[in-house]
Amino acid sequence: MASEQKAVFDLIGRRYDESFVERDDQLAEGAWLIEQLDRPARVLDLGVGSGLPTAKQLIDAGIDVVGTDESAVMLELAQAQAPGGSYLHRDMRDLSDLGEFDAAVAFFSLIMLPKADIPPLLSGVRELLRGPRLLQVSMVLGDFDRFPISFLGVPTEASAYPPDELRQVVTDAGFEITELREVAAEAEPNRIEVQIYLRARAL
Ligand SMILES: C[S@@+](CC[C@H](N)C(=O)[O-])C[C@H]1O[C@@H](n2cnc3c(N)ncnc32)[C@H](O)[C@@H]1O
């Protein structure tokens, strides 16, 4: 369960959506997922954040979304901006009692975890998938583990993989990668970063 301590994104809150405005690639991923899923469909959004853009996009398309996040502030935003989802205030590594899902998405959230925690989380997610058994992940391209960064002025840590290492980690967790692409995007005003979008299917 999430502790009473303030989560990093409690301090970022609404500023996240205001600064990270270039979400075209993430929206394209959501549109692809919407096309893949018959209804009813159930999607787990790990580190759902403010609900924008993905939870709202999926909910508007008639998909049931369960979003987990350690930040109460981000979940309040999600409730307001993407109503209709089930939002759980918990660590995304806690997969207990969530039920089964047709797909799981983790857009820019695994990046907040130590690398050691990512393979077991992906293996656990795989166990929750049924039907189309899809996984979508986005990360920032890089090669670091729990590296101290300042995100919108708030100190935190981040992890990142080179593409081949991310491919290996996801494959080792029991998935087949169906697409991996790199894009350049403006993540904060005047800061361009290279991002990786990955699609996979559980074997
Ligand atoms: C960069 S934001 C991405 C939010 C959203 N997925 C999106 O696409 O905009 C990372 C989110 O992960 C959440 N987060 C970070 N570490 C977490 C953890 N261990 N468990 C649950 N949520 C976490 C943060 O609170 C934040 O909302």
The ligand as an ORCA input file, in Angstrom:
! r2SCAN-3c Opt
* xyz 0 1
  C       5.908     10.387    -15.606
  S       4.364     10.045    -14.846
  C       3.445      9.173    -16.106
  C       1.965      9.227    -15.872
  C       1.082      8.630    -16.979
  N       1.296      7.216    -17.147
  C       1.279      9.352    -18.294
  O       1.393      8.703    -19.324
  O       1.292     10.586    -18.294
  C       4.804      8.730    -13.736
  C       3.679      8.325    -12.818
  O       4.076      7.154    -12.115
  C       3.737      7.306    -10.747
  N       4.636      6.470     -9.950
  C       5.968      6.603     -9.785
  N       6.439      5.618     -9.028
  C       5.380      4.834     -8.712
  C       5.227      3.632     -7.964
  N       6.268      3.032     -7.421
  N       3.986      3.112     -7.880
  C       2.918      3.710     -8.434
  N       3.007      4.841     -9.155
  C       4.222      5.381     -9.298
  C       3.875      8.775    -10.460
  O       3.157      9.168     -9.309
  C       3.351      9.370    -11.760
  O       1.966      9.586    -11.722
*
